Amino acid sequence: MNTVELPFDADEMLAGLRPWVECESPTFDKAAVNQMMDLASRDLAMMGATVDRIPGRMGLGDVVRARFAHPKADQPGILIAGHLDTVHPVGTLEKLPFRREGDLCYGPGICDMKGGNYLALEAIRQLARAGAETPLPITVLFTPDEEIGTPSQRDLIEAEASRARAVLVPEPGRPGGGVTSGRYAIARFNIRTIGTPSHSGAKLFEGRSAIAEMARRVLDIEAMTGPDCTFSCGVFHAGQWVNCVSSEAEAEVLTMAKRQEDLDAGVQRMLAMAEPGVFEVTRGVTRPVWEPDAGCLELVMLAERLHSEVGLPFRHESSGGGSDGNFTGAMGIPTLDGLGVDGDKFHTLEEHIVVDSLASRGKVFAGMLMGIK
């Protein structure tokens, strides 16, 4: 069927998306994430899916898995992999309210990646209303912890992907149009400096500041950034009393590389910085490099044709930022990422989408569901 003719309506889709955006769901707030999972579960149930709620792990939110009836339900199908957690703390709506300005709409998590997730569900709805049966069965998996590297649900994602013919990830589309056909490798580190406490007013020089030591270490770490591997510190915790020389400071570091060997070298550089009793380095969550293979490029060709039919610009490329597509693509499961909305400034207080892209890219997504065999 020609999915270009499906009656996607961007304004109606935006109205349906609004409750999702206004349900704030930062990763570390389990209750908030689970409220968002409640909303998604209800929408999926109303679509006729069989919905499973899988309890969360590591103090994080639950997972929603939905399957749609299909005559080939026992065969490998299409896995739609999305996350419903965001980086925006509860209360962000006061600074970044849901609002439309022309063809842009703003809100926390609207681009990364609630808009894309909603677009994917609308594609399924439109096909069902048209009486079009997809060649393969569809499973939707919404997870709670992608923004912190998916520490609690990587194994579940990989298990679902191992049963799939292809994986579609509705993360934000590429700037200027198109999709993501690979992801760079990412490693996270927890670092800790150890100081000597003292009274900072009366006996300042008897102490050794963990904060000052951490500040020096962060500068040294970020100075290691080069064209092959980047290093950045995004979290810093230290101190409780201003009149105490700090005895401990903690931070988190993100390392990214386009090639696995460059990431591995960066990991070794980080680990080699450890100094007993002064500086501790612990490796955290890692996302492997995902490089496009023949299966991925088949999906790219399908996406390119669909973009042309809809009248959208197209390009594909590997990208930083990481997603759960890193896992499935690295497994060798045909994976295509960046199938969500057009937008920009995600992870900031200017996060927005291009409203019309809900419909245009929704048609592309529907075409992907019909075109994968």
C-alpha positions as CSV (number, residue, x, y, z in Angstrom):
1,M,0.0,0.0,0.0
2,N,1.0,3.6,-0.5
3,T,1.5,5.0,3.0
4,V,1.9,8.5,1.6
5,E,-1.9,8.5,1.2
6,L,-2.6,7.7,4.9
7,P,-4.4,10.6,6.6
8,F,-1.8,11.5,9.2
9,D,-2.8,14.8,10.8
10,A,0.0,16.7,12.6
11,D,-2.4,18.8,14.7
12,E,-4.3,15.8,16.0
13,M,-1.0,14.0,16.7
14,L,0.3,17.0,18.6
15,A,-2.8,17.0,20.8
16,G,-2.3,13.3,21.5
17,L,1.4,13.8,22.3
18,R,0.8,16.7,24.7
19,P,-0.1,14.5,27.7
20,W,3.1,12.5,27.2
21,V,5.2,15.7,27.2
22,E,3.4,17.1,30.2
23,C,4.0,13.8,32.1
24,E,7.5,14.6,33.2
25,S,9.7,11.5,33.5
26,P,13.3,12.0,34.5
27,T,15.2,8.7,34.7
28,F,16.0,8.8,38.4
29,D,12.4,9.5,39.4
30,K,10.9,6.0,39.3
31,A,7.4,7.1,40.2
32,A,7.4,9.8,37.5
33,V,8.7,7.4,34.8
34,N,6.1,4.8,35.8
35,Q,3.4,7.4,35.4
36,M,4.6,7.9,31.8
37,M,4.6,4.1,31.4
38,D,1.0,4.1,32.6
39,L,0.0,6.6,29.8
40,A,1.8,4.6,27.1
41,S,0.3,1.4,28.4
42,R,-3.2,2.8,28.1
43,D,-2.7,4.1,24.6
44,L,-1.3,0.8,23.5
45,A,-4.1,-1.1,25.1
46,M,-6.6,1.1,23.3
47,M,-4.9,0.2,20.1
48,G,-5.6,-3.4,20.7
49,A,-2.1,-4.5,21.8
50,T,-1.4,-7.1,24.4
51,V,0.6,-5.1,27.0
52,D,3.0,-6.5,29.5
53,R,4.4,-4.5,32.3
54,I,7.9,-5.7,33.3
55,P,9.0,-4.5,36.8
56,G,12.0,-2.2,36.9
57,R,15.4,-3.0,38.3
58,M,18.1,-1.1,40.1
59,G,15.6,1.3,41.6
60,L,14.5,2.5,38.1
61,G,11.2,2.5,36.3
62,D,9.3,-0.3,34.6
63,V,9.3,-1.5,31.0
64,V,6.3,-1.6,28.7
65,R,6.2,-4.3,26.1
66,A,3.3,-4.5,23.7
67,R,2.6,-7.0,21.0
68,F,0.0,-6.8,18.2
69,A,-2.0,-9.8,16.9
70,H,-0.6,-11.2,13.7
71,P,-0.9,-14.5,11.8
72,K,2.9,-14.8,12.0
73,A,3.2,-13.9,15.6
74,D,5.5,-16.9,16.3
75,Q,8.0,-15.7,13.7
76,P,10.7,-12.9,13.9
77,G,9.1,-9.5,13.4
78,I,9.8,-5.8,13.9
79,L,10.9,-4.5,17.2
80,I,10.2,-0.8,17.8
81,A,12.7,0.3,20.6
82,G,12.1,3.5,22.4
83,H,12.8,5.1,25.8
84,L,10.3,7.2,27.8
85,D,12.8,8.6,30.3
86,T,14.2,12.1,29.9
87,V,17.0,14.3,31.3
88,H,14.6,17.0,32.5
89,P,13.9,17.0,36.3
90,V,10.3,17.3,37.5
91,G,9.4,21.0,37.5
92,T,11.0,21.7,34.1
93,L,7.6,22.4,32.7
94,E,7.6,25.7,34.6
95,K,10.7,26.8,32.6
96,L,9.9,24.8,29.4
97,P,6.1,24.6,29.1
98,F,4.4,22.8,26.3
99,R,3.8,25.5,23.8
100,R,3.5,25.9,20.1
101,E,5.0,28.8,18.2
102,G,4.3,28.6,14.5
103,D,5.5,25.2,13.2
104,L,7.6,24.6,16.3
105,C,6.4,23.0,19.5
106,Y,8.4,23.1,22.7
107,G,8.5,20.8,25.8
108,P,10.7,18.6,27.9
109,G,11.4,15.3,26.1
110,I,9.2,16.3,23.1
111,C,12.1,15.6,20.7
112,D,14.1,13.1,22.7
113,M,12.2,11.0,22.3
114,K,8.5,11.1,23.2
115,G,7.6,12.7,19.8
116,G,9.2,9.8,17.9
117,N,7.6,7.2,20.1
118,Y,4.2,8.7,19.6
119,L,4.8,9.0,15.9
120,A,5.6,5.3,15.8
121,L,2.3,4.4,17.5
122,E,0.4,6.7,15.2
123,A,1.9,4.8,12.2
124,I,0.5,1.5,13.6
125,R,-2.9,3.2,14.2
126,Q,-3.1,4.5,10.7
127,L,-2.2,1.2,9.2
128,A,-4.8,-0.6,11.3
129,R,-7.5,1.9,10.4
130,A,-6.7,1.4,6.7
131,G,-7.0,-2.4,7.2
132,A,-3.4,-2.9,6.1
133,E,-1.7,-5.9,7.7
134,T,2.1,-5.5,8.0
135,P,4.1,-8.4,6.5
136,L,5.7,-9.0,9.9
137,P,4.5,-8.9,13.5
138,I,5.2,-5.8,15.6
139,T,6.5,-5.5,19.1
140,V,6.9,-2.2,20.9
141,L,9.4,-1.9,23.8
142,F,9.5,1.2,25.9
143,T,12.3,1.4,28.4
144,P,13.0,3.6,31.4
145,D,16.8,4.3,31.5
146,E,18.3,5.0,28.1
147,E,19.4,8.5,29.2
148,I,21.8,7.0,31.7
149,G,23.2,4.3,29.4
150,T,20.5,1.6,29.9
151,P,22.2,-0.1,32.8
152,S,19.0,-2.0,33.9
153,Q,17.4,-3.1,30.6
154,R,20.2,-3.8,28.1
155,D,19.7,-7.5,28.5
156,L,16.0,-7.3,27.9
157,I,16.5,-5.1,24.8
158,E,19.0,-7.6,23.4
159,A,16.7,-10.5,24.2
160,E,13.9,-8.9,22.3
161,A,16.2,-8.0,19.4
162,S,17.4,-11.5,19.1
163,R,13.9,-12.6,18.2
164,A,13.4,-9.8,15.6
165,R,13.9,-9.5,11.9
166,A,14.7,-5.8,12.3
167,V,14.8,-3.0,14.9
168,L,13.4,0.5,14.3
169,V,14.5,3.2,16.7
170,P,12.4,6.5,16.6
171,E,15.1,8.7,18.1
172,P,15.2,12.3,16.6
173,G,15.8,12.4,12.8
174,R,19.1,13.7,11.4
175,P,19.5,17.5,11.1
176,G,18.5,18.4,7.6
177,G,16.5,15.2,7.1
178,G,17.3,11.5,7.1
179,V,18.1,8.7,9.5
180,T,20.9,7.4,11.7
181,S,22.7,4.3,10.3
182,G,25.3,3.8,13.0
183,R,26.3,5.0,16.4
184,Y,29.7,5.8,18.0
185,A,31.0,3.9,21.0
186,I,30.5,5.4,24.5
187,A,31.9,4.6,27.9
188,R,31.0,6.1,31.2
189,F,33.2,6.4,34.3
190,N,32.6,7.1,38.0
191,I,35.6,9.0,39.5
192,R,36.3,9.9,43.1
193,T,39.0,12.0,44.8
194,I,40.0,11.5,48.4
195,G,41.2,14.4,50.5
196,T,42.1,15.1,54.1
197,P,39.4,16.9,56.2
198,S,40.1,19.9,58.4
199,H,38.4,23.0,59.7
200,S,38.7,25.4,56.8
201,G,38.6,28.5,59.1
202,A,40.9,27.4,61.9
203,K,43.2,24.8,60.4
204,L,42.9,25.1,56.6
205,F,46.4,24.0,55.8
206,E,46.1,20.8,57.8
207,G,43.6,19.5,55.2
208,R,43.8,18.5,51.5
209,S,40.8,19.4,49.5
210,A,39.1,16.7,47.5
211,I,37.2,19.4,45.6
212,A,40.4,21.1,44.4
213,E,41.9,17.7,43.5
214,M,38.8,16.8,41.5
215,A,38.9,20.2,39.7
216,R,42.4,19.5,38.6
217,R,41.6,16.0,37.5
218,V,38.6,17.1,35.5
219,L,40.7,19.6,33.6
220,D,43.3,16.9,32.9
221,I,40.6,14.5,31.7
222,E,38.9,16.9,29.4
223,A,42.3,18.0,28.0
224,M,42.7,14.4,26.7
225,T,40.0,15.1,24.1
226,G,41.2,14.7,20.6
227,P,39.8,14.0,17.1
228,D,39.6,10.2,17.8
229,C,38.2,10.2,21.3
230,T,36.4,12.8,23.5
231,F,36.2,13.2,27.3
232,S,33.7,15.3,29.2
233,C,32.6,15.6,32.8
234,G,28.9,16.1,33.3
235,V,28.3,15.4,37.0
236,F,30.2,16.7,40.0
237,H,29.2,16.1,43.7
238,A,31.2,17.3,46.6
239,G,31.1,19.0,50.0
240,Q,28.4,19.6,52.6
241,W,29.9,22.3,54.9
242,V,31.7,25.4,53.7
243,N,33.8,25.5,56.9
244,C,35.1,22.0,56.2
245,V,37.9,21.0,53.8
246,S,36.3,18.4,51.7
247,S,37.4,14.8,52.2
248,E,35.6,13.3,49.2
249,A,34.4,14.4,45.7
250,E,32.7,12.4,43.0
251,A,32.1,13.0,39.3
252,E,31.0,11.2,36.2
253,V,32.8,11.2,32.9
254,L,31.6,10.3,29.4
255,T,34.0,9.1,26.7
256,M,33.0,8.8,23.1
257,A,34.8,7.5,19.9
258,K,33.8,6.7,16.4
259,R,35.8,3.5,16.4
260,Q,35.8,0.7,19.0
261,E,39.6,0.6,19.1
262,D,39.8,4.3,19.9
263,L,37.3,3.9,22.7
264,D,39.2,1.0,24.1
265,A,42.4,3.2,24.1
266,G,40.5,5.9,25.8
267,V,39.2,3.5,28.5
268,Q,42.8,2.4,29.2
269,R,43.9,6.1,29.5
270,M,41.2,6.7,32.0
271,L,41.9,3.6,34.1
272,A,45.6,4.4,34.1
273,M,44.9,7.7,35.9
274,A,43.9,6.0,39.1
275,E,46.1,6.7,42.1
276,P,45.5,4.7,45.3
277,G,44.3,6.8,48.2
278,V,43.9,9.9,46.1
279,F,42.0,9.2,42.9
280,E,39.7,6.3,42.0
281,V,38.4,5.4,38.5
282,T,35.6,2.9,38.0
283,R,34.3,2.0,34.6
284,G,30.5,2.2,34.2
285,V,28.1,1.5,31.4
286,T,29.5,1.1,27.9
287,R,27.8,1.2,24.5
288,P,29.5,-0.6,21.7
289,V,30.2,0.8,18.3
290,W,27.4,0.1,15.8
291,E,28.6,0.2,12.2
292,P,26.2,-0.2,9.3
293,D,26.2,-3.7,7.8
294,A,24.3,-5.1,4.8
295,G,21.1,-5.6,6.8
296,C,21.2,-2.0,8.0
297,L,21.9,-0.7,4.5
298,E,18.8,-2.5,3.2
299,L,16.8,-0.6,5.7
300,V,18.5,2.6,4.6
301,M,17.6,2.0,1.0
302,L,13.9,1.5,2.0
303,A,14.0,4.7,4.1
304,E,15.5,6.6,1.2
305,R,12.8,5.6,-1.2
306,L,10.1,6.4,1.4
307,H,11.6,9.9,2.1
308,S,11.5,10.5,-1.7
309,E,7.9,9.5,-1.9
310,V,6.9,11.8,0.9
311,G,9.0,14.6,-0.5
312,L,11.5,14.8,2.4
313,P,15.3,15.3,2.1
314,F,17.4,12.3,3.0
315,R,20.8,11.4,4.2
316,H,22.2,8.8,6.5
317,E,25.2,8.7,8.7
318,S,26.7,7.4,12.0
319,S,26.2,9.7,15.0
320,G,27.3,10.3,18.5
321,G,25.0,10.6,21.4
322,G,24.4,6.8,21.7
323,S,21.1,5.0,21.7
324,D,19.8,1.6,22.4
325,G,20.4,1.0,18.7
326,N,24.1,0.6,19.7
327,F,23.2,-2.7,21.3
328,T,21.0,-4.1,18.6
329,G,23.1,-2.9,15.7
330,A,26.3,-4.3,17.3
331,M,24.5,-7.6,17.6
332,G,24.1,-7.8,13.8
333,I,20.3,-7.3,13.9
334,P,19.3,-5.0,11.0
335,T,18.7,-1.7,12.8
336,L,17.7,1.8,11.7
337,D,17.8,4.7,14.1
338,G,16.8,8.4,13.8
339,L,13.3,7.6,12.5
340,G,11.6,10.0,14.9
341,V,10.6,13.7,14.6
342,D,12.6,16.6,13.2
343,G,13.6,18.9,16.0
344,D,16.5,20.4,17.9
345,K,18.0,21.6,21.2
346,F,17.1,18.4,23.0
347,H,18.5,18.1,26.5
348,T,18.1,21.9,26.9
349,L,15.4,24.4,27.9
350,E,14.8,25.1,24.2
351,E,13.9,21.5,23.2
352,H,11.4,21.5,20.3
353,I,10.1,19.6,17.3
354,V,8.9,20.7,13.9
355,V,5.2,19.9,14.1
356,D,4.7,19.0,10.5
357,S,7.3,16.3,10.8
358,L,4.9,14.3,13.0
359,A,2.8,13.5,9.9
360,S,5.5,13.4,7.2
361,R,7.9,11.2,9.1
362,G,4.9,9.2,10.5
363,K,4.2,8.3,6.8
364,V,7.8,7.2,6.4
365,F,7.6,5.1,9.6
366,A,4.4,3.4,8.4
367,G,6.2,2.7,5.1
368,M,9.0,1.0,7.0
369,L,6.5,-1.2,8.8
370,M,4.9,-2.2,5.5
371,G,8.2,-2.5,3.6
372,I,10.2,-4.8,5.9
373,K,9.6,-8.5,4.9
